[in-house]
Amino acid sequence: MASLSPQSTSVHPGRIRVLKQGSPPALDQHAGPVVYWMFRDQRLRDNWALIHAVDQANKNNVPVAVAFNLFDQFLGAKARQLGFMLKGLRHLQTSIEETFQIPFFLFQGEAEETIPNFVKECGASLLVTDFTPLREIRRCKDKICGRVSDSVAIHEVDAHNVVPVWVASEKLEYSAKTLRGKINKLLQEYLIDFPVLQSPHRKWAATRLSIDWDSVIADVLRKGAEVPEIDWCQPGEDAAMEVLKGSNDGFLTKRLKGYPKDRNNPLKPRALSCLSPYLHFGQISAQRCALEARRARKLCPELLYLPATLKAIDAFLEELIVRRELADNFCFYQPHYDSLKGAWEWARKTLKDHASDKRELIYTKEQFEKAQTADPLWNASQLEMVYHGKMHGFMRMYWAKKILEWTRGPEEALAISIYLNDKYEIDGRDPNGYVGCMWSICGVHDQGWKERPIFGKVRYMNYAGCKRKFDVDGYISLVKRIAGQSKKRKAETLLSEKAKELHS
Ligand SMILES: Cc1cc2nc3c(=O)[nH]c(=O)nc-3n(C[C@H](O)[C@H](O)[C@H](O)COP(=O)(O)OP(=O)(O)OC[C@H]3O[C@@H](n4cnc5c(N)ncnc54)[C@H](O)[C@@H]3O)c2cc1C
């Protein structure tokens, strides 16, 4: 896979992979427009893929457009995830068209068809895409490469990671420890300020259909109603920046100090940044979060004397950069990133050795989904995910490990945990989710521990351990309240919809 020469773009060439070289236009032909197929990085600000697309368009004096494809089905997304995503995109369309006059096209169906069709229709010479390590999109890109004409070039830009995944490491990393040093060495080169996004020199002349957002959104909400939207987290780039550093309850401005002490306390969910929904949908750039975290340290010299704040910034950067990018490394280099086959040899062996250990309790997928286990703490975590849409980070580990304990084997445990995580978490269907489940159930990126039944040498967690760490009953009550409020809201919405139907 080639990369670009440093002169050809204002984006670090290491961030760009040439998935397909385009043949130069014939002498009597001009270069066509640039299309950015936006998938993972759904934002206008701080988006290296968009910067590259505009850059290339201006260099060749051609117009540029953004295209987004709404898949008919993508990893089981429901109203919760799709509503959040589309509402964010609706904001994006307004700002990108009003501020930069870059047109935004929304397609529905399979991207391997809609994107090459659009490229052909508008005569584009360059297709830019952002990067995700997930296999569905990698396959889709392979197909697109085969479907566009020879003259079209395709560039993939890692706009999601601070250090592009293929630059951070050329191989599957064993643990955070083996990746950390590599990433840290490259931060000076990659953790830099973003250039100002240029306006395109040439405007898009072709006509385009307006997007009926209300109807597209109503459609996904109806089809995915089984997992309704959440209302505590507003979609869009502005909302994301507010959560990061807003004056009201911003993480860096108001909540940072509690991070080291309280981030493992499920009773204090706001001690965490709560940025994962925005990071997942690319409504905020991790690089922006990291730059602002570093700035927070520099802007307030007195903070230097507050070890808790310093500790908080370092702990946050560790999760945001090292742990998150370790997950991308795993999914990029391990084709079996969501199966037992992807576990390290020691873990596969130990889990196999204990596969026939007697299980005291075994639950079905349905029982898990309905939170019908005998453990009120586990049930609470499941309900937190179902009703709130974001299970606390500490509980996610306990939750997945117990699924291993209460199923027939690790493959089944992994399949159930991924199914539930992807279905209910607002930040699900993410490399972090696959790696989180693999870490909990298959010991990925972890070390071997004292051998015990079922788990073998995979790290174990239990109720008593949780009880020592936090107020378990308090957490159960908190989730009960959240679930109660959510059910009440759902009932009120149903009532008002019925009333509307009656009066229409
Ligand atoms: C079983 C299991 C499932 C998980 N599923 C998901 C998922 O679907 N989506 C998801 O984004 N995260 C997942 N995680 C990782 C982690 O729990 C969440 O990222 C975190 O709870 C999100 O909340 P926050 O943004 O407030 O966290 P913060 O602590 O404020 O972290 C800031 C950011 O750092 C990154 N981060 C934090 N912890 C981790 C981690 N352990 N691994 C990788 N990156 C991390 C995330 O991008 C997060 O948004 C999972 C973990 C486990 C054990």
The ligand as an ORCA input file, in Angstrom:
! r2SCAN-3c Opt
* xyz 0 1
  C     -16.805     -5.635     27.977
  C     -16.431     -4.239     27.551
  C     -17.114     -3.632     26.509
  C     -16.766     -2.355     26.072
  N     -17.454     -1.818     25.028
  C     -17.094     -0.605     24.529
  C     -17.744     -0.075     23.392
  O     -18.633     -0.703     22.809
  N     -17.354      1.159     22.951
  C     -16.386      1.880     23.584
  O     -16.075      2.994     23.155
  N     -15.735      1.377     24.658
  C     -16.059      0.173     25.154
  N     -15.404     -0.331     26.256
  C     -14.279      0.431     26.829
  C     -14.662      1.418     27.955
  O     -15.404      0.770     28.940
  C     -15.436      2.629     27.425
  O     -14.698      3.220     26.377
  C     -15.702      3.706     28.462
  O     -16.417      3.174     29.540
  C     -16.466      4.837     27.799
  O     -16.824      5.825     28.702
  P     -16.102      7.247     28.729
  O     -15.906      7.791     27.377
  O     -16.883      8.080     29.681
  O     -14.697      6.799     29.332
  P     -13.377      7.595     29.707
  O     -12.739      6.840     30.814
  O     -13.635      9.017     29.925
  O     -12.427      7.368     28.458
  C     -12.237      8.293     27.395
  C     -12.126      7.496     26.129
  O     -10.997      6.633     26.188
  C     -11.285      5.413     25.514
  N     -11.267      4.286     26.466
  C     -11.572      4.288     27.768
  N     -11.430      3.054     28.298
  C     -11.028      2.261     27.292
  C     -10.722      0.882     27.179
  N     -10.777      0.065     28.225
  N     -10.376      0.395     25.975
  C     -10.299      1.190     24.894
  N     -10.564      2.514     24.943
  C     -10.934      3.040     26.114
  C     -12.689      5.539     24.952
  O     -12.621      5.989     23.629
  C     -13.302      6.566     25.871
  O     -14.384      7.240     25.291
  C     -15.722     -1.632     26.703
  C     -15.047     -2.241     27.768
  C     -15.387     -3.524     28.180
  C     -14.632     -4.155     29.313
*
